[in-house]
Amino acid sequence: MIANVRNRTSRSHCGVARARAFANPARVDARQGFTDATGHTLRDGGDDAQVIQAAINQAASMGGAAVYVGSGPLTFLSSLAWTQSGIDVLGDGPGSTVVTVAYSPNGDVIAIGSPSNNPGYCSVSQMEFALGAGYTQTSGALMHVTNGHDIVFEKIASWGTDDSHDFLAHYCVNGGPEQYITWLRDLEINPTHSQAGLAAITIGGGGLGGSEANEPQDTWIENVEIGGNGTANCGIALYNSGGCQLQDVAVTSCFMALATYPGSSQQVVNVFLDQFLGDGCRDRAFLIGTGGGQVASVHAINSWFSSTGINWQDHPEEGAGLTIGGDASAVIDSLSFTNCHLYSNWGHGAEILQFCENVDFIGCQLSGNSFGAPGTSSGLAIAATPTISGVSIIGGRANGKLWAGWPTVQQYGYNIGAGVGNVTIANVQAIGNLVDGINDQSG
């Protein structure tokens, strides 16, 4: 799981790492003694980004320091960037320290690290960001870390203006030879960008720059809410990633909530979801797909992939809660879903399309699906192809309706196509479906 192991004895997911405070005891106050190129101080009508950059440069010359920007509105007319370790930029919290990005960025608004520099123990926290009305971002992200370690983005709110005026990504984590341990936590993200291939949080590339050859290791996404406003394309996209953990994350009203899509020579491995909510999205709540790269070892517990497609009146898509499909050069392997809820979706609760093996559904509820077109979709649908094998369905239920008072909508509880190899079904409940509980043609 971990390519860079040198710090693992002192940092763990459930111990020191989550409680570690990175704020440097040294302190630089950006409100005192710093100006932009035209002599304006902070909040004096000039470029507040230049003022803060001057404070960051001072902190770097000290070997690292916390750069405090205070409360009140800020206006960025340019970007921030640093490659030194120990730089913490902090305000007084969302709603207090509010940054308006009042230009059209052609790169990152805040960039930490580079392919040849490996800063550590840096953070941005306690701020709010919005792209000003009428501005667009043509490349980059709001916040972008490349080849860093022990980087924290926390207690931040961020906003797009409308469908055409939003950050291409709100957060991007790219690889490098020393890229490991990044926290994205306590975030409110409100993306609006509908461009295909974009995501509010992008891990390992996605065409946003940085080194995509080396996958980011150990990315924690915790206590994050992403509301897509009915227009955003994707909440979280994993293109190249090892050891990504998502806990207490909610993504609503996007085209997709979560997607894996590694390209050739990339991989997404060791993904852990705990209490992930993908709800009310247009196309799928969770897509496990591949663009020629490897996807392996994806595990979800106590998570929801629900209500996909049902709120979209012009809905042309299928609206499955979960879609799994590899390709001949990149078979998806080793997936598990435990105590997960895949219900009330327009189409199937879950579907396995092709080139996939070793998938476990343990104690999952796949009921009340086919909600948009009753009788056409199932709780779990496995395509008729020999490229799928090793599916285990243990416990749980796939009933025709979600609960009392709701209509019966599912075609089958479990619909398993011909040619699928090594299917196990045990101790399940599948009652009240329109055609039958189980349709197993696998032989």
Order of alpha helices (4+ residues) and beta strands (2+ residues): alpha-beta-alpha-beta-beta-beta-beta-beta-beta-beta-beta-beta-beta-beta-beta-beta-beta-beta-beta-beta-beta-beta-beta-beta-beta-beta-beta-beta-beta-beta-beta-beta
